[in-house]
Protein backbone atom coordinates (compact mmCIF):
# COMPACT_ATOMS: atom_id res chain seq x y z
CA UNK A 1 0.00 0.00 0.00
CA UNK A 2 1.44 3.37 -1.00
CA UNK A 3 1.15 6.51 1.11
CA UNK A 4 -1.58 7.79 -1.20
CA UNK A 5 -3.60 4.59 -0.68
CA UNK A 6 -3.16 4.90 3.07
CA UNK A 7 -4.59 8.43 3.16
CA UNK A 8 -7.55 7.43 0.97
CA UNK A 9 -8.65 4.77 3.47
CA UNK A 10 -7.20 5.73 6.85
CA UNK A 11 -9.43 6.96 9.65
CA UNK A 12 -6.65 7.40 12.21
CA UNK A 13 -4.30 10.39 12.13
CA UNK A 14 -0.72 9.12 11.71
CA UNK A 15 0.62 12.11 13.68
CA UNK A 16 -1.47 12.01 16.85
CA UNK A 17 -3.54 8.82 16.65
CA UNK A 18 -6.90 10.62 16.78
CA UNK A 19 -9.67 8.53 15.16
CA UNK A 20 -12.27 9.82 12.71
CA UNK A 21 -15.42 8.35 11.17
CA UNK A 22 -14.35 9.20 7.60
CA UNK A 23 -10.95 9.40 5.87
CA UNK A 24 -11.83 12.89 4.60
CA UNK A 25 -12.21 14.11 8.20
CA UNK A 26 -8.80 12.67 9.06
CA UNK A 27 -7.19 14.37 6.05
CA UNK A 28 -8.80 17.72 6.95
CA UNK A 29 -7.55 17.35 10.55
CA UNK A 30 -4.06 16.40 9.37
CA UNK A 31 -3.82 19.46 7.13
CA UNK A 32 -5.28 21.94 9.66
CA UNK A 33 -3.70 20.71 12.87
CA UNK A 34 -0.40 19.21 11.82
CA UNK A 35 0.62 21.00 8.64
CA UNK A 36 -0.84 24.52 8.77
CA UNK A 37 -0.51 25.06 12.53
CA UNK A 38 3.05 23.69 12.64
CA UNK A 39 4.03 25.90 9.70
CA UNK A 40 2.50 28.96 11.42
CA UNK A 41 4.54 28.21 14.55
CA UNK A 42 7.66 27.80 12.43
CA UNK A 43 7.08 31.18 10.75
CA UNK A 44 6.55 32.93 14.10
CA UNK A 45 9.80 31.44 15.42
CA UNK A 46 11.67 32.46 12.27
CA UNK A 47 10.30 36.02 12.46
CA UNK A 48 11.33 36.27 16.12
CA UNK A 49 14.83 34.95 15.32
CA UNK A 50 15.19 37.36 12.43
CA UNK A 51 14.11 40.36 14.55
CA UNK A 52 16.50 39.40 17.37
CA UNK A 53 19.39 39.05 14.92
CA UNK A 54 18.59 42.47 13.44
CA UNK A 55 18.51 44.06 16.92
CA UNK A 56 21.92 42.57 17.74
CA UNK A 57 23.35 43.78 14.44
CA UNK A 58 22.05 47.29 15.15
CA UNK A 59 23.46 47.18 18.68
CA UNK A 60 20.10 47.19 20.45
CA UNK A 61 20.16 43.65 21.80
Contact map, one row per residue, 1 for C-alpha under 8 A:
1110110000000000000000000000000000000000000000000000000000000
1111110000000000000000000000000000000000000000000000000000000
1111111000000000000000000000000000000000000000000000000000000
0111111100000000000000000000000000000000000000000000000000000
1111111110000000000000000000000000000000000000000000000000000
1111111111000000000000000000000000000000000000000000000000000
0011111111000000000000100010000000000000000000000000000000000
0001111111000000000000110000000000000000000000000000000000000
0000111111100000000000100000000000000000000000000000000000000
0000011111111000000001100100000000000000000000000000000000000
0000000011111000001111101100000000000000000000000000000000000
0000000001111100111100100100000000000000000000000000000000000
0000000001111111111000000110110000000000000000000000000000000
0000000000011111100000000000000000000000000000000000000000000
0000000000001111100000000000010001000000000000000000000000000
0000000000001111110000000000000000000000000000000000000000000
0000000000011111111000000000000000000000000000000000000000000
0000000000011001111100000000000000000000000000000000000000000
0000000000111000111110000100000000000000000000000000000000000
0000000000110000011111101100000000000000000000000000000000000
0000000000100000001111101000000000000000000000000000000000000
0000000001100000000111111100000000000000000000000000000000000
0000001111110000000111111110000000000000000000000000000000000
0000000100000000000001111111000000000000000000000000000000000
0000000000100000000111111111100000000000000000000000000000000
0000000001111000001101111111110000000000000000000000000000000
0000001000001000000000111111111000000000000000000000000000000
0000000000000000000000011111111100000000000000000000000000000
0000000000001000000000001111111111000000000000000000000000000
0000000000001010000000000111111111100000000000000000000000000
0000000000000000000000000011111111110000000000000000000000000
0000000000000000000000000001111111111000000000000000000000000
0000000000000000000000000000111111111100000000000000000000000
0000000000000010000000000000111111111100000000000000000000000
0000000000000000000000000000011111111110000000000000000000000
0000000000000000000000000000001111111111000000000000000000000
0000000000000000000000000000000111111111100000000000000000000
0000000000000000000000000000000011111111110000000000000000000
0000000000000000000000000000000000111111111000000000000000000
0000000000000000000000000000000000011111111100000000000000000
0000000000000000000000000000000000001111111110000000000000000
0000000000000000000000000000000000000111111111000000000000000
0000000000000000000000000000000000000011111111100000000000000
0000000000000000000000000000000000000001111111110000000000000
0000000000000000000000000000000000000000111111111000000000000
0000000000000000000000000000000000000000011111111100000000000
0000000000000000000000000000000000000000001111111110000000000
0000000000000000000000000000000000000000000111111111000000000
0000000000000000000000000000000000000000000011111111100000000
0000000000000000000000000000000000000000000001111111110000000
0000000000000000000000000000000000000000000000111111111000000
0000000000000000000000000000000000000000000000011111111100001
0000000000000000000000000000000000000000000000001111111110000
0000000000000000000000000000000000000000000000000111111111000
0000000000000000000000000000000000000000000000000011111111111
0000000000000000000000000000000000000000000000000001111111111
0000000000000000000000000000000000000000000000000000111111110
0000000000000000000000000000000000000000000000000000011111111
0000000000000000000000000000000000000000000000000000001111111
0000000000000000000000000000000000000000000000000000001111111
0000000000000000000000000000000000000000000000000001001101111
